[in-house]
Amino acid sequence: MTILLSLKDLTLYYRTRRGVVKAVDGVSFDIKEGSCLSLVGESGCGKSSMAYAIMRLLPRNTHTYRGVLLFDGRNLMDLSESDLRREFWLKRMAMVFQGAMNSLNPVLTIGEQLSEAFTIHAGLDKLEAQKRAAELLELVRLPRSLLNKYPHELSGGMKQRVVIAIALSLRPQLLILDEPTSALDVITQANIINLLKKLQEELNLTYIFITHDLSLSSELSDYIAVMYAGKVVELGDIRSILTDPKHPYTQKLLAATPRLLEDAKLEFIPGSPPDLASPPPGCRFHPRCPYVMDVCKNKVPNPVKVSSNHYVSCLLWERA
């Protein structure tokens, strides 16, 4: 498979009253066309900020934004906002934002909100846009009768499907999904995941799936990137990460995940994630790591290749 998106030293810092928050700090990885990469980690580790950095949807308090974003060989960092709006947003890359309950306009019908992308970005007339909106609903397995409904008349799962439909309106290649199943019950979560699988097969989509749930990511992912305190500490194919994790943080995350066929006692990660306005020196996980060494408190670990598709940033492996 060819590489669709390549990140090199992507960095995003925010300016706050507490100081500069290092939300994404020098992240590099590649995403192959037609695959799914999951970003997993605790809340506040920089997953959503990573999505905003890739989409170049930056807040006003951005302090530092640098790196290389190669989309199909083209550096998005060199493009203006108007170029991104004209050539990339919705057309080649789109994002499903966290919280579908708040993503839809309560005073507009579903049909009006689905049609908006076609009238504004594709230049279609109102009648043709309504027709395309109905096709979008069928794409996400919803009845056309919902076109005249308002968001409050839909269930949580229906709203999530509508938000996914809006993101897919202009058939992008890359879809970033930020916690698409949060606040949904288990059955609805399973239905959304199955829908995403079918859409990926039908449209040859490439996913970045953001979640804090490792078990959920295993249903959809080809690769997993484990984030901690603004950095990717482990990256590998799904089998390597779930069956042979190398980083102590990944091991702790898996040990805290319930498993159906095992009676192992659930563990927890002591302490709490660091303040990204003043992260600890050296390895950022060292205050919580059970294998911490003196060198971990001062030296920043570099990514080490442990197998063909498996990288880990840990001084235990760097020294080995």
N, C-alpha and C positions, 0 to 999 in steps of 0.2 A: 504493500500500500504506500502511496505517496504521502508526504508530510503536508498537511493543510495549513497548520499554524505552528510557528516556531517562536518561542520566547527566549530572549537572551538578556540576562541581568535586568529583568523588569523590576522597577522600584517605584513605590508610591508612598509618600509621606504626607501626613496631614498637619496643619498648623492649628494648635489648640491653646487654651489658656494654661494648660499643664505643661506645655512644651510641644516638641515635634513628635508626633506619633508615627512610628515606623510600621505601617500596616502591611506593606509588601516590601521585602528587603532583598533584592538581588535574586529573583527567581528565574530559573531557566528550565525549560522542557519543551518537547515536541509533541504534537498531536497528529496522528495519522488519519487520513481521510476515511470516513465511514466507521470510525471507532468511537468509543466512549471513555473519557478520562474522568474519574471521580476525584474531587477535592474533599478530603475528610479531615476532621480535627474538631477540637472543642470550640465553643462559641468565643469569638473575639480573637481567633488566631489569624484572621486576614483572608478568609475564603471569599466573602462577598466583595471585599476590596480588590481582590485579584480579578474578579469578574468585571468590576467597573474599570479597572486598569486595562483589561483586554479590549473592552468595548469603547474605551476612551470617553466614558461618562464620568467626568471628574467634578467633584464639588468645588465650591468657591474657596474653601480653605485648603486647597492643595498646596503643599509646600515644595515637594520634589516629585517630579514625574520624568523618568528616563528609562532607557533601555531600547531594545529592538523587538518589534512586533512584526514578524514576517507572515503575512497571510497569502498563501499561494505564491510565495516568492516576492511579494510586494510589501515594503515597510510602511505600516500604518502610521508610524510616527512622523513620516514626511508629509502626510496629508492634512489639509485644513479641515475644519469642522464641516464646511459646505461640501467638500469632496466626500467626506465620510457619509454625510446625509444623502448625497446623490448616488453614490456607488456602492456603499457597504451596509449601512444600517437598514435592517429588514430584508435587503436584497441578497446579501451574502452572509451576514451574521446578525443574529437577533438574541434577545435575552428574555427569559421568563423570570420576572422579579419575584422576590419572596413575598408571600402574603397575597394570594389571589383575591381574598375578601376585600382588600383595599385597592386593588389594581384597576377595578372597573368603575366607570363613572355612574353613580346611582341614578342620575336624571336622564341618561340616554339609554335607549333600547340596545339589546345585544346586536341587532342588525346594524344600527348606526355605528356602533363601535367597531364592528368587524369590517364595515364598508370604508371606514376612514382611511385605512392604508391604501386602498385601491384608488380612491378619489384624489388623495394628496400626493402619493408617491408614484402611482401608475397612470394618473391622468384619465381614469375611466369616468364615464358619466354615471349618474346615480342609479339608473336601472341596471346597467351592467355590473356595477359594484355590488348591488344587492344580490344579483345572481351568483357572483363569486363568493359572497358572504355565506350564502346557503350551501355552496359546495364545501366551504371550509368547515361548516358545522358537521356535514356528513363525513368529512375527513377525520374528525375527532370523535366520530360515533355519537353524534347528537342529532335530534330531529330538527327539521327546518322550521317547525312551529315555534322554536325558541327565538326566532328573529324579532318577534314583536314583544318579547318578554323583557322585563327589567331585571337587573342583577339580584334584587332582593327576592325575586320569585324563583331563583335557582338554588340548588343545594351546593354545598362546598365543592363536591367533586365536579359538578357541572361548571361552576365558575372556573375551576382550575383548567378544565378542558377548553373553555372559551379563551382563557388567557394564552394557552398553548396555541390555539387556532390563530389568534392575532399575531403571535410571533412567527407563525409559519405562512402568513398571508402572501408574502412575495417569494416563497420557496428559498430561504437562505440555506447555505451549505453547513454553517456552524450554528448550533443552538446551545446557549448557556442556560442551564436550569438551576436557579438558586432556591434550594429547599422546596421543590415543587409539590411535595406531599406533606408539608408541615401543616398541623392543625386538622388533618384528615384522619378518619378512623382507619383501622388496619385493612378492612375490606376495600375501601375506596383507594387507599394507598396501592394495594395490589392491582386494582383496575387501571390506575394511572400509569404504573410501571409497565403493565402489559400493553397499554396504548402506546407508550414511548417506544417499546420494542418493535411494535408493528409499523409505526411511523418511520423508524430508522431503516427498516427493511424496504418499505415502499418508496421512500424518498432519498435513500442513501445519505442520511443525515450524520453529521459528526456532533457528538455531545460533549459538553463539559458539565458534569453533574455534581452540584455542590450539596453536601450533606454532612451531618455529624453522626450518621447512623451507618456503621460499617456493614451491618447485615443487609441493609437496604441497597447500598452501593454494589454489593456482590451480585445482585439480581440483574444489573444493567451494564456493569463496567467491563472493559477490556484491560484497563490500567487504573491504578490508584496512586494518587499523590497525597502523602500525609503531610499536613501543614501544622507547624507549631510556631507561635510567636512571629509570624510574618515570613517564615522560611519553609521551604519544602525539605523535610528531614529524611523522607524515604519515598522512592518512586520505583514502581515496578509493575509487572503484569499481575493480574488478579490472583493467579495461583501462587505466585511467589510471595505476595504480600500476606495473603490469608493463611498459607500453610507454613511459611518459613520467614516470618518477619525478623528483620535484623536490628532495627532501631529500638531502644528500650521504650520509647514513647508508643510506637506501634504495638509492641508486645503488651504494654499496659492497656491500650485501647481494646485490643482483642480479648484480653483477660477480663475486661469489664463488660463484654458482650455476651448475653445469654445464648446457649446453644442447645438445640433440641435433643441431640443424641449423646450428650456428655453430662456427667454429674459434677464437673469441676466447680469448685467454689468461686463465686464471682469476686474479683479483686477491684480495687479502686486506686486512683492515682493520688498520692498524698499532695497536699498543698493546692495551689491555684495557679492559673496561667499568669505570666508576668505582665506588668504594666508596660505596654509598648512605647510609652513616652520615656521610659527609663529601663530598657531591658537589661538583664544581667550580662556581664561581660563573658567572653568565651562562648561555650555552648549554652544556648538559652534554656535548655532543658536541665542543666546540671543541678539547680536547686531541688529538683524533684526526682532526679535519676537515682536508682538503687545501685548503679555501678560507677558512680562519679569518681573521677581521679583528680588529682591536683591540677593536672594540665588542662582539664576540662573548664576550669574556672578562668582561664586566661586566653586559650587558643580557640579560634573559630574553626570548626571542622569543615573540611572540603568534601564534596561528593566523591564516594569511592564506588567503583563498579565491582559488584560482587558476583554478577552473572550477566548473561547477554542482555537482559532487559530489566536489570535490578540495580538500583543505586541507593546508597545510604550515606548520610552525612553524620558520622559518629566517629569520635577519636578511637574507640575500641577497634573499629575496623580499619581506620587509617593507620594505626600503629601495627596492626596485624599484617 
